[in-house]
Amino acid sequence: MRLNPSRPNRYYRALTRNLVLFVVVVSLLPLLFTGAILLYQFEQAYQSKVEEHLEVLLKKHRRTIDAFLHDRLADIRVLTRSLTVAQMKDSSLLQTKLNLLREEYNGVFVDLGLVDPKGLQVAYAGPFNLIGANYAGAKWLERARADEYFISNVFAGFRGSPHFIVAAHKRLNGQDWLLKATIDFETFNALVENIRIGQTGFVFILDRKGELQTKPRQEVVLASGAWREILALPLKEGKVTIIEQADSLDRETIYAAASLKNSSWIICAQQERSDAFMHLLRAQQAALVIFVLGGVAIVLVSLLLARRLVRRIAEADSQKEAMNEKMIEAGRLASIGELAAGIAHEINNPVAIMVEEAGWIEDLMSDDGPLSEETLAEIQRAVQQIQEQGDRCKQITYKLLSFARKTDPTVKEVSINRLVEEVIGLVSQKSRYGGVKIITDLSAGLPPVAASPSELQQVLLNLVNNAVDAIESDGGTVEVITSQEQGDIHLTVTDTGIGIAESNLARIFDPFYTTKPVGQGTGLGLSICYGIINKLGGEIKVTSVKGKGSAFTVTLPADQNNNPASASAEQAEQS
């Protein structure tokens, strides 16, 4: 602003001050009141929109799930009506019907079974050996006999994995026979798990007792808070109950619930309020920015500073956006590098064993004269070892695909002692050439653990290989010990190697951290072991004395399905 030389600076300063004050009072006060009223009305309308969206969503998916359950029950009712009891006693005929159902519904049906009036399964078709299973006294059977048609809650039962049953009655000579079918839990769970509400919202199903019928995408606290309050309410058929309340982390959260499966189940939705009202918050922030910028522009219009301020804000935002893009690209490249390094580290051990065994075969066949039976047997063992390691490489590839598809490796019952013997066989050649003696102290009668065999083999192989590598050229001893204590299985690998400095113990399981020389380790082995054991619900610890050796102890829970106490409890429940 240029001053008129005919007037003193005091006049222009007073005029500027008076004009700014007048414009602020006349312009900003109406803008403030109008904006506050509009934002309040917009917030009320947006809240109604969010609640209506949740209500429509739950009603839609409730109809979908009810239709799924009704259709599966209708399939079993048709089978019950079309077949006689004598036909249903034929397991081969049940298998034919099961194949048709699986083909028609993409594997939704897992098995079919016929339960006689005494609760004994006299015919069965499916992947489990359940002919002769006695369901007498089981809670689901008692409820199934009370109704002509029945859909159970999700439970583990004899097979030890989540599933639920649809069943229908067949009356013969005054006695009730029950044709039951097991529905694949993963297929049913996908109906609910795949439902997304914004960035943080998810859906799951409870029964009226508050027990989960599907796996929620995030942890849910049912013992207190909003869900406890909702479970105590008499939910009306066709109505959706919505509650806003802070969760266990003091985040404002929206909870919604509606009855399902003739009011015996509840379909539930949960979403953080900040996510549900994200657009409203953005609108409020935008309105606030506009108001501030407008006020600044009105106050400073005569001084021509608003344009400079806006220009600087735009430059700052541009720089921030460019920095964010660089950080995202760097994170993506780091993830790719970590994945590639992990694959190389995992596949290195089986490839090394295959090369070693091939060289051993070459040495055996280089001898002059005919091969002895002992040599042929050794060659056969080496060939078999190469085949096993080739299969292991395939498993590693499968794990990579599983990771890409977000599927976990198959969990089975694994004998720790047998696994130790297999791994010791894998590293025997390497330890022999390194002058390392491997000793085992395996406790007899250990129960199995529930785990992926290939992953446990990977853990043990990494620990034993590290123990062998830690021993210097003058030789030493590696000892593998298994034991059981208070229901847990303990696996300890000790060595007489160089040990680990106390300052390094706190970081030994960090990714990319290694004490090996450059080029001899990626620093991922122990990190991978830690992740596998942690996923199995166990723990891994290390103790070490510099210059004397180290001891890694893995603790895993025993498979409860093979525990006699738990087995008898399961039989008592018959579920």
C-alpha positions in Angstrom: 0.0 0.0 0.0 1.5 3.3 -1.0 0.9 6.3 1.1 -0.4 9.6 -0.2 2.4 12.1 0.4 -0.2 14.8 0.9 -1.4 13.1 4.1 0.8 12.1 7.2 1.5 8.4 7.9 -0.6 8.6 11.0 -3.7 9.2 9.0 -3.2 6.2 6.8 -2.4 3.9 9.7 -5.6 5.1 11.5 -7.6 4.6 8.3 -6.2 1.2 7.7 -7.0 0.2 11.3 -10.5 1.5 11.1 -11.2 -0.2 7.8 -9.8 -3.5 9.0 -11.9 -3.4 12.2 -15.1 -2.5 10.3 -14.6 -5.3 7.7 -13.8 -7.9 10.4 -16.9 -7.0 12.4 -19.2 -6.8 9.4 -17.9 -9.8 7.5 -16.5 -12.3 10.0 -19.3 -12.3 12.6 -22.0 -13.3 10.1 -19.7 -15.8 8.5 -18.9 -17.3 11.9 -22.5 -17.7 12.9 -23.6 -19.0 9.5 -20.8 -21.5 9.4 -21.4 -22.8 12.9 -25.1 -23.4 12.1 -24.4 -25.1 8.8 -21.7 -27.3 10.3 -24.1 -28.3 13.2 -26.9 -29.2 10.7 -24.4 -31.0 8.5 -23.1 -33.1 11.4 -26.6 -34.1 12.4 -27.4 -35.1 8.8 -24.1 -37.0 8.5 -24.7 -38.9 11.7 -28.1 -40.0 10.4 -26.4 -41.0 7.1 -23.8 -43.1 9.0 -26.4 -44.9 11.1 -28.6 -45.5 8.1 -25.6 -46.9 6.2 -24.8 -49.3 9.1 -28.4 -50.3 9.3 -28.7 -51.0 5.6 -25.4 -52.9 5.6 -26.4 -55.2 8.5 -29.8 -55.9 7.2 -28.4 -56.7 3.8 -25.8 -59.1 5.1 -28.2 -60.5 7.6 -30.4 -61.5 4.7 -27.5 -63.0 2.9 -26.3 -65.1 5.8 -29.8 -66.2 6.7 -30.3 -67.2 3.0 -27.0 -69.1 3.1 -28.1 -71.0 6.2 -31.6 -71.6 5.0 -30.4 -72.9 1.6 -27.9 -75.4 3.2 -30.7 -76.6 5.5 -33.0 -77.0 2.6 -30.5 -79.2 0.8 -30.3 -81.5 3.8 -34.1 -81.5 4.1 -34.4 -82.6 0.4 -32.0 -85.4 1.0 -33.9 -86.5 4.1 -37.2 -86.6 2.3 -35.8 -88.3 -0.9 -33.8 -91.1 0.9 -35.0 -93.9 3.1 -33.2 -94.7 6.3 -31.8 -97.9 4.7 -30.4 -95.8 1.8 -28.9 -93.3 4.2 -27.1 -96.2 6.1 -25.2 -96.8 2.9 -22.0 -94.7 3.3 -21.2 -95.1 -0.4 -24.5 -93.5 -1.3 -23.9 -90.7 1.2 -20.5 -90.2 -0.5 -22.2 -89.9 -3.9 -24.6 -87.3 -2.5 -21.8 -85.4 -0.8 -19.8 -85.3 -4.0 -22.8 -83.8 -5.8 -23.3 -81.2 -3.0 -19.7 -80.2 -3.0 -19.6 -79.9 -6.8 -22.8 -77.9 -6.8 -21.8 -75.5 -3.9 -18.0 -75.3 -4.4 -17.0 -77.4 -1.3 -19.4 -75.8 1.2 -20.4 -79.2 2.6 -17.6 -81.0 4.4 -19.2 -84.3 5.2 -22.5 -86.2 5.7 -23.5 -88.5 8.5 -26.4 -90.5 9.8 -27.0 -90.7 13.6 -29.2 -93.4 14.9 -31.7 -92.9 17.8 -29.0 -93.8 20.3 -26.7 -91.1 19.1 -24.3 -93.4 17.3 -23.1 -92.3 13.8 -23.8 -95.4 11.7 -22.9 -94.0 8.3 -20.5 -91.3 7.2 -19.1 -89.7 4.1 -16.3 -87.2 4.3 -12.6 -86.7 5.0 -12.6 -87.9 8.6 -12.9 -91.4 10.1 -16.1 -90.7 12.1 -18.1 -93.9 11.6 -19.1 -95.1 15.0 -18.7 -91.7 16.7 -20.9 -91.5 19.7 -22.7 -88.2 20.1 -25.0 -89.4 22.9 -25.2 -86.6 25.4 -23.8 -83.9 23.1 -25.5 -80.6 23.6 -26.0 -80.0 19.9 -27.7 -83.5 19.5 -30.1 -82.7 22.3 -31.1 -79.4 20.7 -31.3 -81.1 17.3 -33.7 -83.7 18.6 -36.0 -81.0 20.0 -36.6 -79.5 16.6 -37.5 -81.0 13.2 -34.7 -79.1 11.6 -31.6 -77.7 13.3 -28.6 -75.4 12.7 -25.9 -75.6 15.5 -23.5 -73.0 16.8 -19.9 -73.2 15.8 -17.9 -75.7 17.8 -14.7 -77.8 17.6 -16.1 -81.3 18.2 -14.2 -84.5 17.5 -12.3 -83.0 14.6 -10.8 -80.2 16.7 -11.5 -77.5 14.2 -14.3 -74.9 14.0 -17.4 -76.0 12.2 -21.2 -76.1 12.5 -23.9 -78.6 11.7 -27.2 -78.6 9.8 -29.4 -81.5 10.5 -32.9 -82.9 9.7 -35.0 -85.7 11.2 -36.2 -88.9 9.5 -38.7 -90.9 11.4 -38.9 -94.7 11.1 -40.9 -97.1 13.3 -41.5 -94.3 15.9 -37.8 -93.5 16.2 -35.9 -90.4 15.1 -32.9 -90.8 12.8 -30.8 -87.7 12.2 -29.1 -86.8 8.9 -26.4 -84.2 9.6 -24.0 -82.3 7.4 -21.0 -80.2 8.4 -20.6 -76.8 6.8 -17.1 -75.6 5.9 -16.3 -72.9 8.5 -13.9 -71.0 6.3 -16.5 -70.6 3.5 -19.1 -69.4 6.1 -16.6 -67.1 7.8 -15.6 -65.5 4.5 -19.2 -64.3 4.1 -18.6 -62.1 7.2 -14.9 -61.5 7.2 -14.9 -60.0 3.8 -17.3 -57.3 4.8 -15.5 -54.0 5.0 -16.8 -50.7 6.6 -14.4 -47.9 5.8 -10.9 -48.4 6.9 -11.4 -49.7 10.5 -14.9 -51.2 10.4 -15.5 -55.0 10.4 -18.4 -57.5 11.0 -18.6 -60.7 13.0 -21.2 -63.0 14.5 -22.0 -63.9 18.1 -24.4 -66.2 19.7 -26.7 -65.0 22.5 -24.2 -66.1 25.1 -21.5 -63.8 23.6 -19.5 -66.6 22.0 -17.8 -65.8 18.6 -19.3 -67.7 15.6 -16.9 -66.1 13.1 -13.3 -64.8 13.4 -13.3 -61.0 13.7 -10.7 -59.1 11.6 -9.6 -57.3 14.8 -9.5 -58.2 18.5 -12.9 -57.7 20.1 -13.5 -57.2 23.9 -16.8 -58.9 24.8 -16.4 -59.1 28.6 -17.2 -55.4 29.1 -18.2 -52.2 27.4 -20.7 -51.8 24.6 -20.9 -55.4 23.5 -21.8 -56.5 27.1 -24.5 -53.8 27.1 -25.8 -54.9 23.6 -25.9 -58.6 24.7 -28.1 -57.7 27.6 -30.6 -55.9 25.3 -33.6 -57.7 23.9 -32.8 -57.2 20.2 -36.0 -56.9 18.1 -36.4 -58.9 14.9 -35.7 -56.7 11.9 -34.3 -53.8 14.0 -30.7 -52.6 14.3 -29.3 -51.4 17.6 -26.6 -48.7 17.4 -24.5 -47.5 20.3 -21.6 -45.0 20.4 -19.1 -45.6 23.2 -15.3 -45.4 23.9 -13.5 -48.7 23.4 -10.7 -50.2 25.7 -8.2 -47.8 24.1 -10.5 -44.7 24.6 -11.3 -44.4 20.9 -14.8 -43.3 20.2 -16.4 -46.3 18.4 -19.7 -47.1 16.8 -21.3 -50.5 17.6 -24.2 -52.0 15.7 -26.0 -55.3 16.1 -29.0 -57.1 14.7 -30.6 -60.5 15.4 -29.8 -63.4 13.1 -30.8 -67.0 12.6 -34.2 -66.7 14.4 -32.6 -64.5 17.1 -30.2 -67.2 18.2 -27.2 -65.3 16.6 -26.3 -61.6 16.5 -24.6 -60.0 13.5 -22.3 -57.3 14.9 -20.5 -54.4 13.3 -17.8 -52.1 14.8 -16.1 -49.0 13.4 -14.1 -46.2 14.8 -16.0 -43.0 14.9 -13.1 -41.0 13.4 -13.3 -43.3 10.4 -17.0 -43.2 10.0 -17.1 -39.4 10.3 -13.9 -38.9 8.2 -15.6 -36.8 5.5 -17.3 -34.8 8.2 -14.0 -34.1 9.9 -12.4 -33.2 6.6 -15.3 -30.8 5.9 -15.0 -29.2 9.4 -11.2 -28.8 8.9 -11.7 -27.4 5.4 -14.3 -25.0 6.8 -12.0 -23.9 9.5 -9.1 -23.4 7.1 -11.4 -21.4 4.8 -12.6 -19.3 7.7 -9.1 -18.5 8.9 -7.8 -17.8 5.4 -10.8 -15.7 4.7 -10.3 -13.8 7.9 -6.6 -13.3 7.3 -7.4 -12.2 3.7 -10.1 -9.7 4.9 -7.8 -8.3 7.7 -4.7 -8.1 5.5 -6.3 -7.4 2.1 -4.9 -3.8 2.0 -1.5 -5.2 2.8 -1.4 -7.8 0.0 -0.1 -10.5 2.3 -2.8 -13.1 1.7 -1.4 -14.1 -1.7 2.1 -14.6 -0.3 0.7 -16.7 2.6 -1.3 -18.9 0.2 1.7 -19.3 -2.0 3.9 -20.4 0.9 1.2 -22.9 2.1 1.0 -24.3 -1.4 4.8 -24.7 -1.6 4.9 -26.4 1.8 2.1 -28.8 0.8 3.9 -29.6 -2.4 7.2 -30.4 -0.6 5.3 -32.5 1.9 3.6 -34.5 -0.8 6.9 -35.1 -2.6 8.5 -36.2 0.6 5.7 -38.6 1.3 6.0 -40.2 -2.2 9.7 -40.7 -1.6 9.1 -42.4 1.8 6.4 -44.7 0.3 8.8 -45.7 -2.5 11.6 -46.3 -0.1 9.4 -48.4 2.1 8.2 -50.4 -0.9 11.8 -51.1 -2.0 12.8 -52.1 1.6 9.9 -54.6 1.8 10.9 -56.1 -1.6 14.5 -56.4 -0.5 13.6 -58.0 2.8 11.3 -60.5 1.1 14.0 -61.4 -1.4 16.6 -61.8 1.3 14.3 -64.0 3.3 13.6 -66.3 0.4 17.3 -66.6 -0.4 18.1 -67.4 3.3 15.3 -70.0 3.6 16.2 -71.9 0.4 19.9 -71.8 1.0 20.0 -74.7 3.5 18.1 -77.3 1.4 20.1 -76.4 -1.7 23.4 -76.7 0.2 22.3 -80.2 1.5 21.3 -81.3 -2.0 24.7 -80.1 -3.4 26.5 -81.9 -0.5 24.6 -85.2 -1.0 25.3 -85.0 -4.8 29.0 -84.6 -4.1 28.8 -87.5 -1.6 27.2 -89.7 -4.3 29.9 -88.7 -6.8 32.7 -89.7 -4.3 31.0 -93.1 -3.6 30.7 -93.8 -7.4 34.2 -92.8 -8.1 35.6 -95.9 -6.4 36.9 -98.6 -8.8 35.2 -101.9 -9.0 31.6 -102.9 -8.4 29.6 -101.1 -5.8 29.0 -102.9 -2.5 25.6 -103.2 -0.9 26.7 -100.8 1.8 27.7 -98.2 -0.9 24.4 -98.7 -2.7 22.5 -98.3 0.5 24.4 -95.0 1.2 23.7 -93.8 -2.4 20.0 -94.6 -2.0 20.0 -92.7 1.3 21.6 -89.7 -0.3 19.2 -89.7 -3.3 16.3 -89.9 -0.9 17.8 -87.0 1.0 18.1 -84.9 -2.2 14.4 -85.7 -3.0 13.4 -84.7 0.5 15.3 -81.4 0.2 13.8 -80.8 -3.2 10.4 -81.3 -1.6 11.4 -78.8 1.1 12.3 -76.3 -1.6 8.8 -76.8 -3.0 7.4 -76.2 0.4 9.4 -72.9 0.7 8.0 -71.9 -2.7 4.5 -72.8 -1.4 5.1 -70.7 1.7 6.0 -67.8 -0.6 2.8 -68.2 -2.5 0.9 -68.6 0.8 2.4 -65.3 2.0 1.4 -63.6 -1.3 -2.1 -65.0 -0.9 -2.2 -64.5 2.9 -2.8 -68.1 3.7 -1.1 -69.9 6.6 0.9 -73.2 6.1 -1.0 -76.3 7.1 -0.9 -77.0 10.8 -0.6 -80.7 11.8 0.4 -82.8 14.8 4.2 -82.9 14.9 6.4 -85.2 16.9 9.3 -83.1 18.2 11.6 -86.1 18.7 11.1 -87.3 15.1 11.7 -83.8 13.8 14.9 -83.6 15.7 16.1 -86.9 14.2 15.2 -85.7 10.7 17.1 -82.4 11.1 20.1 -84.1 12.7 20.2 -86.3 9.6 20.2 -83.2 7.4 23.2 -81.6 9.1 25.2 -84.7 9.8 27.4 -84.2 6.8 28.1 -80.6 7.5 28.9 -81.2 11.2 31.1 -84.2 10.3 33.3 -82.0 8.0 33.4 -79.2 10.6 34.6 -81.5 13.4 31.4 -81.0 15.3 29.8 -83.8 17.3 26.0 -83.6 17.6 24.5 -85.2 20.7 20.8 -85.7 21.4 18.9 -86.2 24.6 15.3 -86.8 23.7 12.7 -87.3 26.4 10.5 -90.4 25.6 6.7 -90.1 25.4 6.5 -86.5 24.5 3.0 -85.5 23.2 2.9 -83.9 19.7 2.6 -80.2 19.1 0.2 -78.5 16.7 2.4 -76.7 14.1 3.5 -76.6 10.5 6.2 -79.4 10.1 8.1 -77.4 7.5 8.2 -74.3 9.7 9.3 -76.2 12.8 12.0 -77.9 10.7 13.1 -74.5 9.5 13.4 -73.3 13.1 15.4 -76.3 14.3 17.6 -76.3 11.2 18.4 -72.7 11.7 19.3 -73.2 15.4 21.4 -76.3 14.7 23.2 -74.7 11.7 23.9 -71.6 13.8 25.2 -73.8 16.6 27.5 -75.6 14.2 28.7 -72.3 12.6 29.5 -70.9 16.1 32.0 -73.7 16.7 35.5 -72.8 15.5 37.8 -75.0 13.4 39.2 -77.0 16.4 35.8 -78.7 16.8 33.2 -78.9 19.5 29.8 -80.3 20.6 26.2 -79.4 19.8 23.5 -80.9 22.0 19.8 -81.1 21.3 17.6 -81.7 24.3 13.8 -82.3 24.4 11.7 -82.4 27.6 8.2 -81.6 29.0 7.4 -79.4 31.9 4.0 -78.2 33.1 2.3 -79.2 29.9 4.8 -77.4 27.6 7.4 -78.9 25.3 10.9 -77.6 25.6 13.5 -77.9 22.8 17.0 -76.7 23.7 20.0 -76.4 21.3 23.4 -75.8 23.1 26.8 -75.4 21.6 30.4 -75.0 22.8 31.1 -72.3 20.3 32.3 -68.7 20.6 29.2 -67.4 22.4 27.4 -64.1 22.0 28.4 -60.9 23.7 26.0 -59.7 26.4 25.5 -56.4 24.6 24.2 -58.2 21.5 21.7 -60.5 23.2 19.0 -57.8 23.3 19.1 -57.5 19.5 19.8 -61.1 18.5 16.2 -61.6 17.1 16.1 -58.3 15.2 15.7 -58.5 11.4 19.0 -58.0 9.5 21.1 -58.1 12.7 23.9 -60.6 12.6 27.2 -61.2 14.3 28.6 -63.2 11.4 31.2 -61.7 9.1 30.0 -59.7 6.1 28.7 -62.0 3.4 28.1 -65.0 5.7 24.7 -64.1 7.1 21.6 -62.1 6.3 20.5 -61.5 9.8 17.1 -63.0 9.1 17.4 -66.6 10.4 16.7 -65.9 14.1 14.2 -63.2 13.2 12.2 -65.8 11.1 12.5 -68.3 14.0 11.2 -65.8 16.4 8.2 -65.0 14.2 7.3 -68.7 13.6 7.5 -69.6 17.3 5.5 -66.5 18.3 2.8 -67.4 15.8 2.5 -70.8 17.4 1.9 -69.3 20.8 5.4 -70.3 22.1 8.5 -68.4 23.0 12.3 -68.6 22.2 15.0 -67.6 24.7 18.8 -67.4 24.5 21.5 -67.6 27.1 25.1 -67.2 26.2 28.6 -66.8 27.7 31.2 -65.2 25.6 33.9 -67.9 24.7 31.9 -70.8 26.3 28.9 -71.2 24.1 25.2 -70.5 23.7 21.8 -72.2 24.5 18.6 -71.5 22.6 15.4 -72.8 24.2 12.1 -73.1 22.4 9.0 -73.6 24.4 5.8 -74.8 22.7 2.4 -75.7 24.1 1.5 -79.4 23.7 -1.3 -80.3 21.4 -4.3 -80.3 23.7 -6.3 -82.7 21.5 -3.8 -85.4 22.5 -3.9 -84.6 26.2 -5.7 -87.3 28.1 -7.4 -84.9 30.4 -8.6 -82.6 27.6 -9.7 -85.7 25.6 -11.9 -87.0 28.5 -13.3 -83.5 28.9 -14.2 -83.3 25.2 -15.8 -86.8 25.4 -17.9 -85.7 28.4 -19.1 -82.6 26.4 -19.5 -84.6 23.2 -19.1 -81.5 21.2 
